[in-house]
Amino acid sequence: MDYVSALLPPVVMAVFFIGVIRVIVKTQGGANKAKEDAAVDAALARTDTKADA
């Protein structure tokens, strides 16, 4: 049973990592892409105006 306890943490981390990657891939693009792009553009515009002042 020592091999089970030795393999459990890497397997759990691998499953978690795959889940995170799937969420990232699924949230790319889609209906929210334009809204997210607009939010980033607005934030960049704010930082540009602060830097110019």
ABEGO torsion letter per residue (X at the ends): XAAAAAAAAAAAAAAAAAAAAAAAAAABEEAAAAAAAAAAAAAAAAAAAAAAX
